[in-house]
Amino acid sequence: MTLTYKGAGVDIAAIKRSQIAIGKMIASTHRLQKKARTVHGFGHYAGIVEIPGGRLLATHTDGVGTKVAVAGMMKKYDTVGIDCIAMNVNDIVCMGATPVSFVDYIAANRNEPAIFKSIVRGLVKGATESAVPIVGGETAIMPDVICGRGFAFDLAGMVAGVAQKRDVVTGAAIKAKDVIIGADSTGLHSNGYTLARKALLAKYSVSDRVRGVGRIGDALLRPTRIYAKPVLEMIQKCKVSGLAHITGGSFTKLLRLKDAGYEIDSLPRIPPIMGLIEEQGVRRDEMYKTFNMGVGFCVIAPADQAARIQSVFKKHKIPSRQIGQITSKKGVYVDSRKIA
């Protein structure tokens, strides 16, 4: 049986259509505030407004998705906070903005102080790693909305960042013959879990161990890698054309930057947990559209900047390599397969 993200209940194409419709609606609000001019609205990794003094304020919001369901199965809650920070700061730095404040939102079906403390320990760890202060948050107890056996919850957050105009990276500078540098992921990160759970948990339990993978639940809960510090450093030290956090939709995310040709032909070895998912009946092209396949962040730059960019990642103990290049052929191609 072939498994797909759509078949698991997440139709990426339909979601994109909804997002386009929403984007048209929210664009009508862009001129409401006289003291802040909208510079970049819906559709990229963050929204940007220019505030008095010429400074740019970037904002972004994101959550952990159904990874929280795995945390519940494992009764282990101290890592999803790292994921929540990572999903936000990794996105906002794609615009060249430095994250300066963060607020979280925890919605749960009941009050569990010990679990909330565990979640917040993860948030604090992620905030410390990315140097972003947590300045507030909200805990909502909603038993009629958040349903599930035992304790159930959702976790999301919002990050604000600042940038100088000269540091903003949108992808507009991308040109043919630029190279794509891929920084290694630590696993699934925080995307594709609806499909991952459907593929894996039909055969395994979270406590099962598989050679090369380890305990299934541990592999699924491995925290999202935080790329904020090395990316902000390379923006200052290197010439960068575009930045992409590889999350939901995987490498199709590159088209957020520019309608160009992205040829990816040198991916790292597929992480064992993703190989196990594929073995359960997920086709390779579906894997490329859903999971990061070992690459959590992409930096697009002129070829003469590649060594310098890789050295910055190495300084921060993140393996990276050249995984492809920009071509004149429009679309995203992975191992010669067109995925978008």
N, C-alpha and C positions, 0 to 999 in steps of 0.2 A: 504494500500500500504506500502510495506517495503522500507525504505530509507536506502541507504548505501553511504559511502564516495566515493566509486568507481562510483556509479550512479550519485553522485553530481558532478563528474568530476575529483576526485583525486584518482588515482589508486596507493595505497601505494606499492603494489608488483612490479608494473611496474617502479615506481620511484626508488625502491631499486635496480632493475636490471640496471637502468641507472647509479645509483651511483657507483655500482661495476665496470661498464665499465669505468666511469670517473676516479675512483680510480686507476685502472691499468695504465691509461694514465699519471696521475700526478705523479705516483711513479717514472717515468723516470726522474723527475727533482730533486729528493732528494739528489743527489750527486753533484749538480751544484755549490754549494757555499762551498769553501774550509774553510771558517772561521766559518761555522755553520754546525754541524752534525745533521742530522735528527734522532731524538730519537723515535718519534711516529708520524706516518703519518695519512693518511686518515682512517676514520672509527670509531673514538671515539668522545669524546665531544670537543676535541681541538687537534691541531697539536703542537708538541713540538720539538724544536731544542736546541742543546747545543751550547752555545756561548763561546767565550774566557773567561777564568777564571772559567770554570766549571759550570756557572749558566745556568739554563734552561729558555728558552723563549717559552711561550705558546701563540697561537693565535686562534681566532675563529671569525666567522662572522654569523650574523643571522638577520632576519627581523621580522616584525609584522604580515605578511600575510594579509589575507583579512579582518582582524579586522579594517584596515584603511577604508574599505568600510562602516562599521558601524559608524565610526567617521564622515565620510562624511554625512551619513543619519541624524545623530544627530546634525551635525554642532558643534561638540565638539571635539577639537583637543589637549587638554592639558593633556591627560593621555596616549596616544599611545607612547609618548617618554619614559615614565616609562616602558612600555612593551618592548621597544627596548633595553633599558639598561638591563632589567631583563633577556630577552632571551639570551643575551650574557654573562653576568656575572654568571648567574646560571649554564650555560654550562661549562664555563672555570674552575670554582671551582671544578667541578666533577673530574678534573685531579689533584687537590691539588694546583693549581696555584692561586696566588693573583693577581686580576686585577689591573693594574697600569696605563693604558691609554685607551682611547676610541675615535673613530672617527665615525661620522654619515654620512649618504647619504640620501638626500631627493630628489626624482624625482617628478616633478609636471607638470601639463599641462599649468600652467600659474603662473606668479609672484603674490603672495598674501602675502605681508609683515606681516600683522597682524596674519594670520594663521601660517606662519612660526615661528613667535615669540611664539605663543601658543604651537606649537609642541616642540620647544626648551625649553620652561618652563618645560614640562614633562621630557625631557632629563635631564635637570639640577636637577630636583627633584629625579629622579632615580639614577643619578650619586652621588648625595649627600648621599642618603640612602646606597649605596654600596661602598662609598669612592673611586670612580674611577674618575680621572680628564678627562674631555673632551678636547682633545688637537687639534682638527681640525674637518673638515668635508667638505662636498660638497653639493651644491644645484644646481640641473640640471633642466632647463625648457625645456621640450620636448613635445610640443603640438601634434606632429605627432606620438608619441609613447604612452604617457600616455593619455588615452581617457576616456571620461565620461561626463555626464551632469554636468554642473557647475564645481567647483573645484575638481580635482582628483589628487591623489598622491600615492607614495609608500615610505616606510621608512625602512631603514636597517642600520646596524652599524657593526663595527669591534672592538674587544677588544684584548688587549695584556696583558699578565700576566707573572709573574716570579715565579720560584719555586726552592727550593733546592731538590736535588735528593732524600733525605730521606722523603720528603713530598709528592712525586708523588703517586697518587692513580689511578691504572688502572683497578682494579677488579680481578687481577691475584690471590690475596690472599683469594678470596671467597672460602669457604669450607662448606660442609654439616653441618647442625645444626646452622649455622650463622642465625641471625634474621634480618628481614627487618623492619626498622622503617620508617613510612610514616609521612611526615609533611603536614599539611593541605594546600590545595590551597585556593585561594580567589574566585574561579569560573572557567570559561573556560580558563583563562590565555590568550594565544595567538595562540591556535591551534584548528583545527577542525571547523573553522568558515565557510568554504564552505558548509559543511554538516549542521551546526547549522543554517545558514541563510536559506538554502533550507527547512529545517524542520519547522522553526518558522515563517518565513516571508510569507509563503504561506497562513497562517491563521491569523497572527498578524501583526501589524505595530510596529515600534520601539517605538512609543508613547503609545501603549496599556499597561495597567496595569493588572497583573495577581496575584491573591492572593498567597502569599508566595514567589513570585518572585519579585514583584514590577514592575516598568516600564521596559519593555523588553530591550530597548536601554541601560538603565543604567546597567542592569545585564550583558549585552554583553560587555560593555565597562569597567567593573570593572578591574582595573590594575592587571597585573601579580605580584604575591608576589616575593620579592627579598630575596633569601636565603643565599647570599654570606657571610655575617658576621658570622652567627651561624655556617655555614659549615666550614669556615676557622678556627674558634675557636675550633671546635670539632676535627679537624685534629691534632691540637696541644695537646689537652687534653685527647683524647680518642683513642683507637685502632679501626681503621676503615678499612674494607675490600673492600668496593666499594661504589660509589656515583652515583646517577642517577637523572637527571632532567627529570621529566615526561612531555614530550611535544608531538610532532607529532608522532603518532604510539602508544601513551600511554604506557602501561606496557610492550609492546614488546621492548621498549627501554632498558630494563634490560639486554637483550642479547648482548648489546654492551659491557658489562663489562666482561662477561665470559659465555661460553657455559655450563650452569649449570641448576639446577632445581629450579625455583622460584615459591613457593606456596603461594598465597595471599588469605587469608581467613577471614580477619577481617577489611574490609574497613570501613571508617566512613560513616555516613549517606550521601546519594547522594545529592549534592547541588540541590536546587529547580530548577535552570535553566536547569540542565542536566536531571532532572526528567521530565520537560516539553518537552524537545527535544525527550526523549524516548517515551512519550505519542503520539507524532506525527507520530510514525511508525518506529522508529529506534530500531532494536533488541538489546537485552542486550549484546550479544557477540560483536556486532559492536560498542556499546558504549565503551566496555573495550579496543577495539583496536584503538579508535579515541580520546576519551576524558580522562582527568585525574581522573575523578570520585571522586573528592574531595581530591586527594593526588598529590601535586605538586612536591615533592622531596622525594627520598628514600635513606636511609643510611643503608648499609649492614655491620654488625659487629658481633663479637662474642657475645653470649647471655649475658655474664657478663658485657658488655658495654652498654646495652640497657638503663638502668636507667640514666646513666651519659649523654648519647646522648640526651635523652628526656629532661633532666634538662637544657641543653644548649639551646635547642629550646624554652623551657619555659622562660628562661632568656630573650630571644629576642621576647617574646610574640607571639610565633608561636605554636599552638596546634600540638601535635604529638602523635603517639601510635605505638605499634608493630602491623603490619598488616600481617605478614607472616614469612616464614622461608625458608632456603635453603634445598632442598632435593636431593636425588640421582636420582630422576626422571627428565630427561632432558626436558626443555621447560618452558613456562610461563603458570601457571594455576591460574585463578581467580575464586573463589567460585566453584572449581572443573571443570571449563571449561578450556580446553586448547585453548589459544589464539595465541600461537606462538611456 
